Amino acid sequence: RALVTNHSLLTLRLADVQLDSVGALCIGDALLYNSSLTHLYLGENNISAEGIASIATSLIKNPKLPLSSLFLGTNPFGARGAFFLADALKVSTSLTHLDIAD
């Protein structure tokens, strides 16, 4: 909920905090309404393709989301999650750095 109402947070680091796909779904839902976050670090967690899909959907549906850096490395989202990200990259105009290295 804080990501929905906060309009000043620029960076959110939730790397290596045992975040799973349910947590990623919540973050993705909140990003649908966010207009300030530019850097999101979610690496080294347990986010599957479903969680990645939610984040990718936010990139597609929220043109006001200024997210320029997205760090998702060392998450088990596999090829299916990569396809969701590829769809988001087709339309995102703000994302300039995507890290999915394992």
N, C-alpha and C positions, 0 to 999 in steps of 0.2 A: 504494500500500500504506500510506503514511503516514496518509492520511485514514481508513483503516479502523481503525488502532490508536491514533491520536491522539484523545484525548478532551478536549483543552483549547483547540485552535485554534478561534477564533471567526470570523476573517476570512481569506479567501484571495483574493488579487488576482493574476490571470493575464491581465490586459488587455494587448492589443497585444504578444503574445509569439509570434505565428505558430502558435497552437494550432489544430489541425485537428480533424476529427471523430473520429479515432482517439484523440486526447488527451481529447476530451470524453466518449467512450465509457468510457475509463478512470476519469475523474472521476465519471461517472454510476454506474459499478459500485461505486466506493468509497463513494459517498454512500448506497448501500443499507445500509451498516453504520455510518455516522457518526451520532453523537448530540450533537455540539457546535457544528458550523458554523452560523453565523447570517447571514453575508454572503459572497456569492460573486460576484466580478467577472470575467467572461469576455468582455467587450466588445472590439471591434476585433480580432477574430481571423478564422479561416476555418472556422467551425463550420457544418456543413450540417444538414439536418433529421434525419439519423441520429444525430448527436451530441446534438442537442436532445432527441430521443426518449429517449435514455439518461438524461439529467438529469431529464426529466419523469417517467420511470418511477420514479426514486428518490423523487421527491416523492409519488408515488402509493403505492408499496410500503413506504416507511419512515416510519411514523407518529412515530417518535422523532427524526426529522431536524427540528431547530428552525430551518431556513433561513427567514429573514424577508425578506431582500433578495437579489434575483437580477438581475444586470446582464448582458444579452446583446446590447446594441445593436451595430450595425455588424458583423453576421455574416450570411452568405448562406443562412440557413435557410428563407427564403421562407414562403409560405402553409402548406406542409406542416408545417414546424416550429412555426408558430403554432398549428396544430390540436393538435399534441402538448402544447403548453403549456396550451391551453384545457382539455384533458382533465385535466391536473394541477391546474389551478385549481379544478376542480369538487370535488376531494377534499382539497386541501391546507388545513390549518387554521393553519399557521404563516406562510405567505408573505403579506407585507403590501406589498411593493414589488417590482414587476417592470418592468424597463426593457428594451424591445426597440426603442427609437428608432434610426433609421439615421443 
